[in-house]
């Protein structure tokens, strides 16, 4: 099985479908790797917070990871 359809990626695809409504027009502004990082966040409000930051700041995946690791959602 290719890495694209590994069990882990299929689980991320399923969570993506559950967490990010299809009608959000801005979904194509981030790469799949961004969404993989965001899907690791269980709290939907926190996930949305970091989604908006990633889009607004046009963050790379590495930058997004750093932002999430700083846990700024809980500092506000």
Protein Blocks (a to p, Z undefined) as FASTA:
>chain_A
ZZklgmklmmmmmmmmmmmcfklmklmmpcfklmmmmmmpmblklmmmmmmmmmmnopaf
klmmmmmmnommmmZZ
